[in-house]
Amino acid sequence: MNLDEHKQWLADFYAERGWLQLSSSRRLNFLTEEVGELSQAIRRFEFGRDHPGERTQSVKEEKENIVEELADVLDEVFIFCEKFGISPSELMQYSEDKLNGRFKSNAK
């Protein structure tokens, strides 16, 4: 499945549950929440976590948690793509064009 296909699958999944109709402001709150969870996962992986009541995770578990949270962030971005009629391919091309244009004079 490519990114555009995943975005469509995700939009259908959300629509079936009534989640797609939530406002962009609300979706932005969900994105912020997921970014916070990603931040925690990365912090745990890079610095560790010593918290009463929590068991120590293996490196494999910590990396799996990072993958999970990255996927959650990406899914929220894809839902914004759906809401605003932007394909993931279009988003990636825009990013490449912007960076290539911005740093063209710095190319070696």
C-alpha positions as CSV (number, residue, x, y, z in Angstrom):
1,M,0.0,0.0,0.0
2,N,1.4,3.4,-0.9
3,L,0.9,6.6,1.1
4,D,-2.0,7.8,-1.0
5,E,-3.8,4.5,-0.7
6,H,-3.2,4.5,3.0
7,K,-4.6,8.0,3.3
8,Q,-7.8,6.9,1.5
9,W,-8.0,3.7,3.7
10,L,-7.6,5.8,6.8
11,A,-10.2,8.4,5.7
12,D,-12.7,5.6,5.0
13,F,-11.9,4.0,8.4
14,Y,-12.4,7.3,10.2
15,A,-15.6,8.1,8.2
16,E,-17.2,4.8,9.2
17,R,-16.7,5.8,12.8
18,G,-17.8,9.4,12.5
19,W,-14.4,10.7,13.3
20,L,-13.7,12.4,10.0
21,Q,-16.4,15.0,10.6
22,L,-14.6,16.4,13.7
23,S,-13.4,20.0,13.2
24,S,-9.9,20.8,12.2
25,S,-9.3,22.5,15.6
26,R,-10.2,19.3,17.3
27,R,-8.0,17.3,14.9
28,L,-5.2,19.6,15.7
29,N,-5.6,18.8,19.4
30,F,-5.3,15.1,18.5
31,L,-2.2,15.8,16.5
32,T,-0.6,17.7,19.4
33,E,-1.4,14.9,21.7
34,E,0.2,12.4,19.4
35,V,3.3,14.6,19.0
36,G,3.5,14.7,22.8
37,E,3.4,10.9,23.0
38,L,6.1,10.7,20.3
39,S,8.2,13.1,22.4
40,Q,7.8,10.8,25.4
41,A,8.7,7.7,23.4
42,I,11.9,9.3,22.0
43,R,12.8,10.7,25.4
44,R,12.4,7.2,26.9
45,F,14.6,5.7,24.2
46,E,17.3,8.3,24.4
47,F,17.4,9.1,28.1
48,G,15.5,6.3,29.8
49,R,12.7,6.6,32.2
50,D,12.8,5.9,35.9
51,H,9.2,6.1,37.1
52,P,7.6,4.3,40.1
53,G,5.1,1.7,38.9
54,E,6.4,1.4,35.4
55,R,8.4,-1.6,34.3
56,T,11.6,-1.1,32.3
57,Q,11.1,-1.6,28.6
58,S,13.5,-3.4,26.3
59,V,15.1,-1.5,23.4
60,K,12.9,-3.5,21.0
61,E,9.8,-2.3,22.9
62,E,11.0,1.3,23.0
63,K,11.6,1.3,19.3
64,E,8.2,-0.3,18.7
65,N,6.6,2.5,20.7
66,I,8.4,5.1,18.6
67,V,7.1,3.4,15.4
68,E,3.6,3.4,16.9
69,E,3.7,7.1,17.8
70,L,5.2,8.1,14.5
71,A,2.4,6.2,12.7
72,D,-0.2,8.0,14.9
73,V,1.3,11.4,14.0
74,L,1.4,10.5,10.3
75,D,-2.2,9.3,10.4
76,E,-3.3,12.7,11.9
77,V,-1.4,14.5,9.1
78,F,-3.1,12.2,6.6
79,I,-6.5,13.2,8.0
80,F,-5.6,16.8,7.5
81,C,-4.7,15.9,3.9
82,E,-8.1,14.4,3.5
83,K,-9.9,17.4,5.1
84,F,-8.1,19.9,2.8
85,G,-8.0,17.8,-0.4
86,I,-4.2,17.3,-0.4
87,S,-2.7,14.0,-1.4
88,P,0.4,12.7,0.5
89,S,2.2,12.6,-2.8
90,E,1.4,16.3,-3.3
91,L,2.6,17.0,0.2
92,M,5.9,15.2,-0.3
93,Q,6.5,16.9,-3.7
94,Y,5.8,20.3,-2.1
95,S,8.4,19.6,0.6
96,E,11.0,18.5,-1.9
97,D,10.4,21.5,-4.1
98,K,10.5,23.9,-1.2
99,L,13.8,22.6,0.2
100,N,15.4,22.3,-3.2
101,G,14.4,25.9,-4.0
102,R,15.5,27.2,-0.6
103,F,18.9,25.5,-0.6
104,K,19.7,25.6,-4.3
105,S,22.3,28.2,-3.9
106,N,24.0,26.0,-1.2
107,A,24.2,22.9,-3.3
108,K,27.6,21.4,-3.6
